[in-house]
Each structure stands twice: as structure tokens, then as C-alpha cells.
Amino acid sequence: MTQDRDKREHVRTPLRTSIRLTHESFGELLVKTRDISHGGVFLLTGDLPMPPVGTIIEGQVQDGYGERPVVKMEIVRVSPGGVGLMFIE
């Protein structure tokens, strides 16, 4: 039996910080990150309502070190307890 290999393009790094999300479907939410990579981030959303895969949302890190840029992200995966987002350039 062959093992499934992780086919992710970017290495994930564990990271715990807060991100403020904004989207017309839910307004503004503050959530925690689980991990981050060059290509995206996984957010711990619990049972908060999230829009479907393909939706573009905005996020801004809230780490207490000054104003951070607002980043556009696309929801690429919704799973129990969280969502995976891809950074959009």
C-alpha cells in the first residue's frame, strides 16, 4: 500500500496570531491562525459562519506591532473548525 504524500506547494509553519476578517456576508470577525505558508493561511473559525469555497475575503493581522496591510484571500477549503485561504496578489 502506498502512502498519500502531502502535495502542498509551500511548507506550513505553525503560527498563532489574530486576524481580523472582513466580508459582506459576516461583517467583521476576529479569528486565530493555526499555520501559515508563503501561499496561504489556515484559520481556526470554530462554528462561525463562513462563506463558500471561492469567496474572496480580506484579512489583517492584529498583532500589536502597528498597522498591518490588508490582504485579499480566497477561501480554498472549509473543514470542521476552520478554513484554508490562499493569498491573492
C-alpha positions in Angstrom: 0.0 0.0 0.0 1.4 3.4 -0.9 1.2 6.4 1.4 -0.5 9.5 0.4 2.0 12.3 0.1 1.5 15.9 1.0 1.2 17.7 -2.3 1.2 21.2 -0.9 3.4 23.6 -2.8 4.5 25.6 0.3 5.8 24.4 3.7 3.4 25.2 6.6 4.7 26.9 9.7 2.8 26.8 12.9 1.7 30.4 13.9 -0.7 31.6 16.5 -1.8 35.2 15.9 -5.1 37.0 15.5 -6.5 38.1 12.1 -9.4 40.5 11.5 -11.5 39.2 8.6 -14.0 41.3 6.7 -16.6 40.2 4.2 -20.2 41.5 3.4 -21.7 38.1 4.4 -20.4 38.3 8.1 -19.1 41.8 8.6 -16.0 41.7 10.7 -14.6 38.7 12.7 -11.5 38.2 14.8 -10.1 34.7 14.5 -6.8 32.9 15.3 -4.4 31.3 12.8 -3.2 27.7 13.0 -0.5 27.8 10.4 0.8 29.9 7.6 2.9 29.5 4.4 4.1 31.6 1.5 0.8 30.8 -0.3 -1.8 31.0 2.4 -3.1 30.5 5.9 -5.3 28.2 7.9 -7.7 30.0 10.3 -9.4 28.5 13.3 -13.0 29.6 12.9 -14.8 27.1 15.1 -18.5 27.2 14.3 -18.5 30.8 12.9 -20.4 31.0 9.6 -18.0 31.2 6.7 -18.8 31.8 3.0 -18.3 29.0 0.5 -15.1 28.0 -1.3 -14.1 30.5 -4.0 -15.2 33.5 -1.9 -12.7 36.4 -1.7 -12.3 38.0 1.8 -10.0 40.5 3.3 -7.8 39.9 6.4 -5.4 42.0 8.5 -3.1 40.6 11.2 -3.8 42.1 14.6 -0.5 41.5 16.5 0.0 44.8 18.4 3.0 45.8 16.3 1.3 48.6 14.4 -0.9 48.8 11.4 -0.5 45.7 9.1 -1.6 45.6 5.4 -5.0 44.4 4.5 -4.6 41.2 2.3 -7.1 39.7 -0.1 -7.5 35.9 0.3 -9.6 33.3 -1.4 -11.3 30.5 0.6 -10.0 27.3 -0.8 -11.0 24.8 1.8 -13.7 24.6 4.5 -13.3 22.0 7.2 -14.7 21.4 10.6 -13.3 24.1 12.9 -11.5 26.1 10.2 -10.9 27.4 6.7 -7.9 27.4 4.4 -7.2 30.6 2.5 -4.9 31.3 -0.4 -3.3 34.7 -0.6 -4.2 36.7 -3.7 -1.6 39.0 -5.2 
